[in-house]
Amino acid sequence: MKFGYSNLIYPGFREKKGFDRFFLEHNEGRLKLKVGMAVENIDISEEDNLKKGESILQAINAGTFLLLYPYIDMIYDARDDILNPKFGYYFATALEYGLDYKPNASSYLKAYIEGRAIYTFFDKLTLATVGKLGIVDEQRNELPESKLFFAGGSFSNRAYGFNTIGVIESKTSDSINGASTMLNLSVEADYPLHDKIYGALFSDNTMLNENSYDFSGDVISSAGLGVRYLTPIGPFKLDVGFNVNKPSEYGISFQIGQSF
């Protein structure tokens, strides 16, 4: 059993969420499997925090939503080290199905898949790639905006802040609305500079489309460089990324632990 509460601010709205999860978990070697039932009470309210140039494709659906859904989470972790891997691969998938337990309940299917691959050449140059795919299929009644996909941050597109990218309108612009289809591909190269200090080059590429199962949208691509300092709890990372088609759009992120 797991329960909690969160209060998150997105561009244009705020999400207050209480949740409770009941699950069975099975671990065998590299495989972790979790099957359970979840309840989420989500309150969405509008926020007057839009930046210049941010747009709204459609009005935010404010209100309170009570979601009930069964879910499955699966992870297969074949990396040689969890904190700072040099070789291996990682695969994860998550699936949830919203139940229409009452007339105004939200019925939906949400699926997420992630894959990572890491390889180190000559015991120095580490190349890693991370791919993510997500689909939300709304079947009955609207979902809270926060249940859709957003991008930005240390584990997504590092030219932007956490979850600040909504549906992408062009290679240089996006809206505040969440997406029903998400693709993200990140590639990174790490190389030792001195003792425990490493340098990094990376590219992050994100597609967010308002339509389910539609992978034809524009892509926001970023590139950047970073510094890593190895610690016993994982590398301390400082990254600076910028939109390759609009360098004035940039982000600075700090993180402890690898993103691959």
C-alpha positions in Angstrom: 0.0 0.0 0.0 1.2 3.5 -0.8 -0.5 6.9 -0.3 0.5 10.5 -0.6 -0.3 14.1 -1.6 1.2 16.5 -4.2 0.7 20.1 -5.1 2.2 20.9 -8.5 2.1 24.1 -10.6 2.1 23.8 -14.4 1.9 26.7 -16.9 -1.7 27.8 -16.7 -3.0 25.6 -14.0 -2.3 23.9 -10.6 -2.8 20.3 -9.6 -3.6 19.2 -6.1 -3.7 15.4 -5.8 -4.3 12.9 -3.1 -3.7 9.2 -4.0 -3.9 5.7 -2.6 -2.4 2.6 -4.2 -3.0 -1.0 -3.2 -0.7 -3.5 -5.0 1.1 -6.8 -5.1 4.8 -6.8 -6.0 7.0 -9.5 -7.4 10.8 -9.3 -7.7 12.8 -12.0 -9.5 16.4 -11.2 -10.5 16.4 -8.2 -12.8 12.6 -8.2 -13.1 10.2 -6.2 -11.0 6.4 -6.5 -11.5 3.7 -4.6 -9.7 -0.1 -5.1 -10.2 -2.6 -3.0 -8.2 -5.6 -0.7 -7.9 -5.3 3.1 -7.5 -7.6 5.9 -6.4 -6.7 9.5 -7.2 -8.5 12.7 -6.1 -7.3 15.5 -8.4 -8.3 19.1 -8.1 -7.4 21.3 -11.1 -7.5 25.1 -10.8 -6.4 27.8 -13.3 -3.2 29.7 -12.6 -2.3 33.2 -14.0 1.3 32.4 -14.6 1.7 32.2 -18.4 4.9 33.6 -19.9 5.0 35.8 -23.0 4.4 33.7 -26.1 2.7 30.7 -24.3 -0.6 29.8 -25.9 -3.7 27.8 -25.0 -5.1 25.4 -27.5 -8.3 24.9 -25.5 -9.6 25.9 -22.1 -8.2 24.1 -19.1 -10.8 21.7 -17.7 -10.9 22.9 -14.1 -12.6 21.0 -11.3 -12.3 17.9 -9.1 -11.8 14.5 -10.6 -12.0 11.1 -8.8 -10.2 8.5 -10.8 -10.3 4.7 -10.1 -8.0 2.5 -12.1 -6.2 -0.9 -12.1 -2.6 -0.7 -13.2 0.5 -2.8 -14.1 4.1 -1.6 -13.8 7.0 -3.7 -15.1 10.8 -3.0 -15.0 13.6 -5.1 -16.4 16.9 -3.6 -15.3 20.1 -5.1 -16.9 22.4 -2.2 -16.2 25.8 -3.0 -14.5 25.2 -0.3 -11.9 22.1 1.6 -10.8 23.8 4.8 -9.7 26.3 5.3 -12.6 25.9 2.6 -15.3 28.6 1.9 -17.9 27.0 -1.0 -19.7 23.6 -2.6 -20.1 20.0 -1.8 -20.9 16.8 -1.0 -19.1 13.2 -1.5 -20.1 10.0 -0.3 -18.3 6.3 -0.2 -19.1 3.3 1.1 -17.3 -0.4 0.6 -18.1 -3.5 1.9 -16.4 -7.2 1.8 -17.3 -9.7 4.3 -15.9 -13.0 2.7 -14.8 -16.3 4.4 -15.5 -17.7 3.5 -12.1 -20.3 6.4 -12.3 -21.8 8.4 -15.1 -19.4 11.3 -15.0 -16.2 9.2 -14.2 -13.3 9.4 -16.7 -12.7 6.3 -18.7 -9.4 6.1 -20.4 -6.3 4.0 -21.3 -2.9 5.3 -20.5 0.3 3.5 -21.6 4.0 4.3 -21.2 7.1 2.6 -22.5 10.7 3.5 -21.8 14.0 1.9 -23.0 17.6 2.7 -22.2 20.9 1.4 -23.7 24.4 2.2 -22.3 27.8 1.2 -23.7 31.3 2.4 -22.7 34.2 2.4 -25.2 37.8 2.0 -24.2 36.7 2.2 -20.5 36.2 6.0 -20.9 33.6 7.2 -23.4 30.1 6.3 -22.3 27.3 6.6 -24.9 23.7 6.3 -23.7 20.3 6.6 -25.4 16.9 6.8 -23.7 13.6 6.5 -25.7 10.1 7.1 -24.3 6.7 6.6 -25.8 3.3 7.5 -24.2 -0.3 7.2 -25.3 -3.5 8.5 -23.6 -6.8 7.3 -25.1 -9.7 9.2 -23.6 -12.8 7.0 -24.0 -15.5 8.6 -21.8 -15.6 12.1 -20.2 -12.6 14.4 -20.0 -9.4 13.7 -18.0 -7.7 16.2 -15.7 -5.1 18.1 -17.7 -2.3 16.7 -15.5 -3.1 13.1 -16.6 -1.9 14.0 -20.1 1.8 14.2 -21.2 4.1 17.1 -20.7 7.9 17.4 -21.2 10.9 19.3 -20.0 13.4 18.8 -17.2 16.4 16.6 -16.3 14.8 13.4 -17.5 13.2 14.9 -20.7 14.1 18.0 -22.7 16.8 19.9 -20.8 16.3 23.2 -22.6 13.1 23.6 -20.6 11.9 23.5 -17.0 10.1 20.5 -15.5 6.8 19.8 -17.3 6.8 23.2 -19.0 6.4 21.9 -22.6 2.8 21.1 -23.7 1.4 20.2 -27.1 4.0 21.3 -29.6 2.9 23.7 -32.3 6.2 24.2 -34.1 9.9 23.5 -33.6 10.1 26.6 -31.4 6.7 26.9 -29.8 4.2 24.9 -27.7 1.0 25.3 -25.8 0.2 24.8 -22.1 -2.2 21.9 -22.9 -1.2 18.3 -22.2 -0.6 15.8 -25.0 -2.3 12.5 -25.8 0.7 11.2 -27.7 4.3 11.6 -26.5 7.7 10.6 -28.0 11.1 11.6 -26.5 14.6 10.5 -27.5 17.7 11.6 -25.6 21.3 10.8 -26.6 24.3 11.5 -24.3 28.1 11.1 -24.3 30.1 11.3 -21.1 33.9 11.5 -21.0 36.3 11.8 -18.0 38.1 15.1 -17.7 40.0 14.9 -14.4 39.7 12.4 -11.6 36.0 12.4 -10.6 35.0 15.1 -13.1 33.3 14.2 -16.3 32.1 16.3 -19.3 29.0 15.5 -21.3 27.3 16.4 -24.6 23.7 15.6 -25.1 20.7 16.0 -27.5 17.0 15.8 -26.4 14.2 15.5 -28.9 10.5 15.8 -28.0 7.2 15.3 -29.8 3.9 16.0 -28.1 0.6 15.7 -30.1 -2.9 16.5 -28.9 -4.3 13.4 -30.8 -4.0 9.8 -29.6 -1.8 7.5 -31.6 -0.6 10.4 -33.8 3.2 10.5 -34.2 3.2 13.2 -37.0 3.8 16.3 -34.9 6.7 18.7 -34.9 9.7 18.0 -32.7 11.4 20.4 -30.3 15.1 19.5 -30.4 17.7 20.7 -27.9 21.4 20.2 -27.5 23.7 21.1 -24.7 26.7 20.3 -22.5 27.2 19.3 -18.9 29.5 18.5 -16.0 29.3 15.5 -13.7 31.1 15.0 -10.4 31.1 11.5 -9.1 29.8 10.9 -5.5 29.0 7.8 -3.5 25.3 8.3 -4.1 25.7 8.9 -7.9 27.0 11.7 -10.1 26.1 15.3 -9.3 25.0 16.8 -12.7 24.9 20.3 -14.1 23.4 20.6 -17.6 22.8 23.6 -19.9 20.6 22.9 -22.9 19.2 25.1 -25.6 16.6 24.8 -28.4 18.7 24.2 -31.6 16.2 26.2 -33.6 15.9 29.0 -31.1 19.0 29.3 -28.9 17.4 32.0 -26.8 15.3 29.2 -25.3 17.6 27.5 -22.8 17.5 25.8 -19.5 19.9 25.0 -16.6 19.3 21.8 -14.6 20.8 20.2 -11.5 20.5 16.6 -10.6 22.0 13.8 -8.4 22.0 10.5 -10.2 22.1 9.5 -13.8 19.3 10.0 -16.3 20.1 6.7 -17.9 
